[in-house]
Amino acid sequence: MARAEREELAGLLATLSEEQWNAPSLCTGWRVRDVAAHMVSYDHLGTVGLLRRFAKGRWVRANEVGVAEFADLDTGELLAFFREHVQPRGLTAAFGGMIAMVDGTVHHQDIRRPLGMPRTIPPEHLAYVLDQTPGNPRLGAKPRISGLRLRAIDIDWTHGAGPEVTGPGEALLMAMAGRAGAIGELDGPGQPTLAARLN
């Protein structure tokens, strides 16, 4: 599934203009090209490379260090590197590919949403990532959704207990991941609480 996400995104990236490659993504301070670079920036690193990356970034800024390492590539070179790494390896392949799958699905939408290029995430992909997101410490969803019940209206998925927040599964995913722009696509008595936490 993670490979399929990357393959679909590679297909999209191949159609983008230079302006779109350099357009802002939903990740603060990152352009589309920066998100694409981040998604595969760990796959070529062995243990020593990972340790160096985390040391250089003092752990919390390791992602920024990785993106900076791709800054000198033109879009054709970056796309070629992305295509060479559609199969997750190394760190992103950990936990049965969970890291690549969750990271890849969210970042796929981080690119598509601001470009106005929506898609329908395959239901089995969406259900898997929704299940993995609430407890993912890197995404920080837990404090955002604590005391709320989330229910997707397009697939069979619910999480939590409390005032209900309903909407498309993709919008629930993006809201859990901290993307405030998705809140307008959600409804229910718990929506104002989630909106306040996101804002």
N, C-alpha and C positions, 0 to 999 in steps of 0.2 A: 504493500500500500504506500509506503514512504517513497519507494522508487517511482510508482505511478504518479504521485503528487509532483515529484521533481520533473518527471518527463513531461507532464502537462504544462508545468510552469516554463520549462525550457522551450516548449512550442510557442507559448505566449511571448516570451522574451525575444524570440527570433523575429517576431512581427513588429516589435516596437521601434519607433523612431529614436534618434539621438535625444530629442527633447523629452520623450517619455522615459528613456533610461535615466535621465537626470532630473525627473520630476520628483517632488516630495512623496514619500511613502507615509504610512500611518505610524512608523517608528520615528519618534522625535529626533530630528537632526540627520536622518538617513534618507538618501535618495533611493529610488528603485534599484539602481545598480549596487548600492551599499547593502541592501537587504539580500539581493541575489548573492553577493559575495559572502555575506555572513552565513548564509545557508549551507555553503560548502567549504567554509574557511577552516574547518577542523578535520575534514575527511582525509587529507593527505598527511596529517601529523601522526607520528608515532609517539611513544611514551615520552621520549626526551623532548620532542617538539612541543608536546602539550605542556610539559613542565616549564619550558622556556616561555611559552605564550602566557601561561598563568602568572609566572614570576614577573614578566615584563608589564603585564596589566594589573599587577597587584591583586589578582584574582577577580575583583569586581569589574575591571575594565578590559578583561581579556577579549571580549567581543569586539570592542573598539580597536584593539591592537590588530586583531585578525582582519577587520575591514580595511584598516590602513595599509596592510600588506598588499592589498589588491588595487590600491589607488592608482598605480601607474599603468594598469592594463587598460587598453581601449575596449570598447564594448564588444568587438568581435573576439578579442582574446578572452575576455571575461565569460562570454557565452560559450566559447569552446571549452574553457575550464569547467564551467557548470555542467555541460553535456558529458564531459569525461567523468563526472562524479555524481551521476544520477543514482547510482547504487550506493547507499550509505555505507561508510566504512569508519573504522576507528571509533572515536567518541560518539558520533551521531548514530552509530549502529548499536550502541549499548542498550541494554534492557529490551532485547529483541527488536530493535529498531524504533522503540518508543520515542526517543529523543528526536530523531529525524522526522518521524511522523507528526508529532505534535508541533514541533518547531516549523516544519515545512508547511503544514496546513494553515497555521495562523499567519505565517509570513506570506504565503501565497495570497491570502486575502489582504494583507497589508499592502501588497502591490496592486492588486486588482481594484480594490475599493476606490482609492483616490484617482485611478485612471478611468473610472467609470466603465469597467469591463467585468461585470458580474458573471458568475458561473454557478451552476448547481453542483455542490460537492457530492460525490457519490455517497449514498446513505450509510454504507458500511464504514466508510472513512470518517464521516461526520460523527457517527455513534461512538466509534472508538476514541476519537479525540475528545469528544464531550466527556466520556467516562474518565479520561486521564487528566483532564484539566483542573477540576476542583482541588485536588490534593497536590498539584504540581508547585513546589516552592518557588521555582524560577518565574512562574507566571503570576504569582501572588493573588490567586483567585479567592483563597479561603476567606480573608477578611471582607472582601467585597460581597460575598454571597452568604455569609453567615446569617442564620436565622431566616433564610428565604427558601422558598420552594421554586425551583426552575422547571418549567415544562415546555418542551418543544411541541410545536403544532404541526410540524411536517414529518417528523419521525417519532417513533416510540421511545422517548427519553425523558426522564425526570430525575431531579436530584434535590435533596434537602427537605426541610419542613419549615412551614411558616407562611407568611403572606406570599401569594403566588406571583411569579413573573413568567409571562408566556410570550412566545414569539417563535420565529424561525430558528432552527437549531444553529445555523451559522451566526445569526445575530447574538444569540445567547453565548456562543463560543467567544465571539469578539468582545462582548461586554465583560465576560469573566476574565479575559486576557487584558482588560484595562483600556479597551478602545471605546472611548466615550461616544463616538459618532454612531455606534450601533444602538444606543439607548432609545432613540426615537422609533425604532422598529419593534420595540417590546411594549407589552401591555400588562395589565393586572395590578392588584392592590399593592404588590411589592415593588412595582417599577419605580415609584418616586424614591424609595429607600436606596435602590441600586443606583439610580441616577445621581443622588446626592453623594454616594460613596465614590462614584466615578469622577465627579466634578470637584 
